[in-house]
Amino acid sequence: MDNKIRSVINASGKMSILGTSTVSDAVASGMVFGAQHFFVMEEYLLQLENYIAKTLNYDAAKIVASAASGIVTTTAAVIGRDDRSYTLNPFSHKTKRREIIIPKGHNVNFGAPIETMIEMAGGIVVEAGYANECTKDQIIAKINENTAGILYIKSHHTVQKNMLEIEDAVALAKEHGIPLIVDAAAEEDFEMYNTKDIDLLIFSGSKALEGPSSGILVGKETMIKWTKHVDKGIGRAMKVTKEMASGLLVALDARHEEKQVIDIEPYLSHLKDTVEAFITKDPAGREIYRLAIKTSPDKARSLIQNLEEGNPAIYTRNYQSNQGIVEFDTRALTPKDIEYIIHRIKENFHE
Ligand SMILES: *Cc1c(COP(=O)(O)O)cnc(C)c1O
């Protein structure tokens, strides 16, 4: 069987289609420890969650199976609140207040659609504003007695221009007494929001943290309590395992450790006789710099395909490929990988 499994060079970023992240030896050991022991699970998770809340300086925390399950769980929490029967039957007609307001430009597909996650918890998606515009007033216009919560997505996937800021969403949610959920799945700074008064905040454990598949919810005590009711109902299909939790904790403690960053500048000259090459900064403002090339859209498409079909397969970052730009995310690469990628690019253009 081994000889049929292709190896992959991941130059695309933290992508679920490639398995998101690889874990460090320390995180792997943490996972082994969790996997090889029994725990009183409720007690164990509570201890870890209290530690997470204290470490990141939020009121309370909950571990979830992934950021995607974090969206389902927080949606269920703001609809069901203290009513435990709701999480057993989220589609019951008993609950009328189930509308989740989301800026239209935030209703994106991150690999699966945000709206599908909301609907899984029995939420009704109410889009505010337009594809390229959402103001505070456009959100307020959608608020009514059936509004259960407001969901704000902080991500490179969303429309970045003409959208209300997180601070605006916090202020209006507070004014109207409606819970605000912020999905910050791929953000890198976990402490950045702890002064911002967000009711429920979602992070992925497998993206910036490079932990096992998992997620972290932080926020207000009462709302985190609501999210915990979910475990005994629909949350069971998104169960947190002991090896997930133990690995996540090691990854969290290692979050400030220097990651090895490759200086990509010198590689530009290797490509200069082949194709236009330059460095791009992450469009969502994170401190991530990527190697990029520009060619015609047709050549970009065929390069992407050729790289993916090889063995090892090379997966690139293709959000701008319709303009002929192919990006190479180097966070998971060794210098040898980069040299190999350059070799394959040259081969492709000189054929
Ligand atoms: C990746 C992502 C998710 C899902 O994260 P997982 O931990 O893989 O479930 C959710 N929302 C956004 C905005 C994302 O980028």
The ligand as a Gaussian input file, in Angstrom:
#p B3LYP/6-31G(d) Opt

LIG

0 1
 C      -10.420000      26.925000       8.456000
 C      -11.594000      27.715000       8.869000
 C      -12.598000      27.116000       9.611000
 C      -12.560000      25.656000       9.970000
 O      -11.467000      25.322000      10.802000
 P      -11.262000      23.794000      11.222000
 O      -10.491000      23.851000      12.520000
 O      -10.501000      23.151000      10.123000
 O      -12.610000      23.214000      11.384000
 C      -13.662000      27.875000       9.995000
 N      -13.753000      29.184000       9.672000
 C      -12.774000      29.798000       8.961000
 C      -12.920000      31.251000       8.647000
 C      -11.660000      29.086000       8.539000
 O      -10.702000      29.689000       7.829000

